Amino acid sequence: MRAASPSTLRYLRNALAHDIQGARPATRPRTHPQVYITKPLCSARRELWHSSRQPTRAYSSSASASESTKPDEPSNSSPLPTQAPKTHYDLFPSTIPSGPPPSGPFHVDPRTLRREFLQLQARAHPDLHPEPLKARAQATSALINEAYKTLQDPLRRAQYLLALRGIETDKDEAAKLGGDAGGDSELLMTVMEVNEAMEEADSEDVIHELKGENDVRIEESVGVLEQAFKEDDMETARREAVRLRYWVNIKEGLDAWERGKGTILVH
């Protein structure tokens, strides 16, 4: 047999090499980490969903707990009082912690009093309590209203403090004032002059000036009351409460004044 030529041998070698390379994969296949599943797939999915829901459910429980302890809603920490307080001051411990004079001041901060009043009314509102407690809630709400109206007004506050001592000032004030030694002729003269000025007033400017003068009288009278209650001087407090009542009456008359419609005389 004739020997193959060199060119034929090269052709055969190239052909064999091509066949061998074609039998192998061109690139090494990409490998992935093996996952061993020991539970059925549906069970694993259920556990994964359950674990992913846990933080949300915990947050909801926390939110519900915080909502159940809102400060304005009635709870065991803020029950309705079972008995009436001794004084109006006992209803507002945050605003008037020292109680009534002379242990506490006569002055009451109106903003602080208003804030505590709203908090008390929010807790005592009858609609926030079950049926067996509604009657008590209504009584408590009415008492809070009365106490607030009394303490926010200097005249009513002074009259209330005097009443706690058995001294009445809101009945027949003129007779009581005139019955004092020598009377208070200066007060009565001032009241008469203001009444005449109100009757003769023909413009808002005149009324505005009279209001300014009377506001000064009220401020001075409140100052006298503060000092009298601080010193536990009930006689001075009584006389000044009567004077303040006249100034308040004048203020009401000035506020109600209308041109051409006369005026409300102060008695």
Buried (B, 14 or more C-beta within 10 A) or exposed (E): EEEEEEEEEEEEEEEEEEEEEEEEEEEEEEEEEEEEEEEEEEEEEEEEEEEEEEEEEEEEEEEEEEEEEEEEEBEEEBEBEEEEEEBBBBBBEEBBEEBBBBEBBBBBEEEEBEEBBEBBBBBBBBEBBEEEBEEBBBBBBEBBBEBBEBBBBBBBBBBBBBEBEEBEBBEEBBEBBEEEEEEBEEBBEBBEEBBEBBEEBEEEEBBEEBBEEBEEBBEBBBEBBBEBBBEEBBEBBBBBBBBBBBBBBBBEBBEEBEEEEEBBEBE
